[in-house]
Amino acid sequence: MGNGYNVDIPALKTYANNLSFYTSEADKFGTLIDQAEVPEKAWGLVGLFAKQTYSEKLKELEDLLGQMKQGVENFSEKISTAAKVYEGMENDTAMSFGGHQTTIDGPK
């Protein structure tokens, strides 16, 4: 009926759902970061400076991982929203009666 794009809505929904894999992997990686923290006793007196730098880098990595996780969650929401919009458009059917055309429902 329309000239436009053909969108595979189930594929979009599946893709959005599969993105949660990366969120769970980020959680696993976060656990490993927590385990990578080395107690001060292990560094000794000479290694305290190195320990501070090491801890700062671990914190940076943890923050970056959190940002990446949030980005994946936001992307997943946007893909899900796009699937809903496309599905809504697909459900908004047009009926033709002779030379007349009417739209049932509108975009949601």
N, C-alpha and C positions, 0 to 999 in steps of 0.2 A: 504494500500500500504506500509506504513512504520511501522517499529517496534518502538514504542515510547510512549509518553504520550498523552493522550487525554485531551485537555484543553478546559474548558467551557469559551470561549472568551466573550460572552455576560455577564456572571457572573462576570468576571474580570472588565469589563467596568462599570457594575452596582456598584460593590464594590468601585471602584475608585471614582465614582460620589457621592456615599453615604457618603464618608469620608468628604465631604464638610459640612455635618451636624455638625461634631465636630468642624470645624472652626467657624461656626456661633454660636455654643454654647460657644466657647471660647470668642467670641466677647461679648456675653451676660454676661458672667462671668466677663470680663474686665470692663464692665459698672458697675457691682456691686462693684468691687474693687474701682472704682473711687468714688462711692457713700459712700464707707466705710471710706473715709478720714474724720477725725474729725477736725474741726477748733481749733486753739490754745485756743481761748476763753473758749471752753468747757472743756479744761483740767485744767485750773487754773494754778496758779504759781507752786504748788507742783507737778502737773502732767506733767510738761514740759519734764522731763526726760523720763517718760513713753510714752509721745506723740512721742518723737524722735524715740524710739525703735519701737513703733507701726508703724510709718511712714516708717521706714526702712524695716520692715517685709512686709508691703503692697507693697513696691517697689520690694522686692525679689519675692513676689508672682506674681506680674505683669510681671517681667522679665521671670520667670519660665513659666508662661502662654504663653508668646510670643514665647519662645523656643518650647513649646509643639505644638503650632499652626503651627510654621514653620516646625516642624517634620511631622505633619499630611499632610501639603501641599506637602512636599518632597515625602512622602510615596505615596500619591495619584498620583503624577507625575510618580513615578517609576512603580506603578501598571498599569497606563495608557500606559506607554511605553512598558511594558511587554505584555499587550494585543495587542498592535500594532505589536510587533515582532511576537507573536504567530499567529496573523491574517495574517501577511505577509508570514510566513512560510506555513500557510494553503493555501494561495492563489497561492503559488509557486508550481504548480502541475507538476507532472512527467507524461509523456505520454510513453506508451510502444507500440512498433510496433514489433510484433514477439519477437525476442530475443534482440531487441535494446530498450534502454530507453534513453529519453532525458528530460532535465529539461527546463521548460518554465519560463523565468525570474529567478532571483536569489534572495537570501535574501536581504532585503532592510535595 
